């Protein structure tokens, strides 16, 4: 009888360990998804800033070209 109870206790301990490991894996997946989401938002913000800077550069080049054309006339 002691062997049966001992075996049951060991099996239940493995069951609890498997459940707690699954929670850890889910937490890892959730944190990875959150980090992915943050990285995506940061990349989009950087791309928008670069596009805005490029538009400003284009506008400045066009202004200089117009000024040069005006002076040349």
MOHU-V401050 format. One record per backbone hydrogen bond with DSSP energy under -0.5 kcal/mol. NH is the residue of the N-H (numbers start at 1). CO is the residue of the C=O. E is the energy in kcal/mol with one decimal. If there is no record, write none. Layout:
nh=NH co=CO e=E
nh=NH co=CO e=E
This chain:
nh=5 co=1 e=-2.2
nh=6 co=2 e=-2.7
nh=7 co=3 e=-2.6
nh=8 co=4 e=-2.5
nh=9 co=5 e=-2.4
nh=10 co=6 e=-2.1
nh=11 co=7 e=-2.5
nh=12 co=8 e=-2.3
nh=13 co=9 e=-1.9
nh=14 co=10 e=-2.0
nh=15 co=11 e=-1.9
nh=16 co=12 e=-2.3
nh=17 co=13 e=-2.3
nh=18 co=14 e=-2.2
nh=19 co=15 e=-1.9
nh=20 co=16 e=-2.4
nh=21 co=17 e=-1.9
nh=22 co=18 e=-1.7
nh=23 co=19 e=-1.6
nh=24 co=20 e=-1.7
nh=25 co=21 e=-2.3
nh=26 co=22 e=-2.2
nh=27 co=23 e=-2.4
nh=28 co=24 e=-2.2
nh=29 co=25 e=-2.3
nh=30 co=26 e=-2.7
nh=31 co=27 e=-2.6
nh=32 co=28 e=-2.2
nh=33 co=29 e=-2.3
nh=34 co=30 e=-2.2
nh=35 co=31 e=-2.4
nh=36 co=32 e=-2.3
nh=37 co=33 e=-2.3
nh=38 co=34 e=-2.4
nh=39 co=35 e=-2.5
nh=40 co=36 e=-2.2
nh=41 co=37 e=-2.2
nh=42 co=38 e=-2.5
nh=43 co=39 e=-2.4
nh=44 co=40 e=-2.3
nh=45 co=41 e=-2.3
nh=46 co=42 e=-2.3
nh=47 co=43 e=-2.4
nh=48 co=44 e=-2.2
nh=49 co=45 e=-2.2
nh=50 co=46 e=-2.5
nh=51 co=47 e=-2.3
nh=52 co=48 e=-2.3
nh=53 co=49 e=-2.3
nh=54 co=50 e=-2.4
nh=55 co=51 e=-2.3
nh=56 co=52 e=-2.2
nh=57 co=53 e=-2.4
nh=58 co=54 e=-2.4
nh=59 co=55 e=-2.3
nh=60 co=56 e=-2.2
nh=61 co=57 e=-2.5
nh=62 co=58 e=-2.4
nh=63 co=59 e=-2.1
nh=64 co=60 e=-2.3
nh=65 co=61 e=-2.4
nh=66 co=62 e=-2.3
nh=67 co=63 e=-2.4
nh=68 co=64 e=-2.5
nh=69 co=65 e=-2.3
nh=70 co=66 e=-2.2
nh=71 co=67 e=-2.2
nh=72 co=68 e=-2.2
nh=73 co=69 e=-1.0
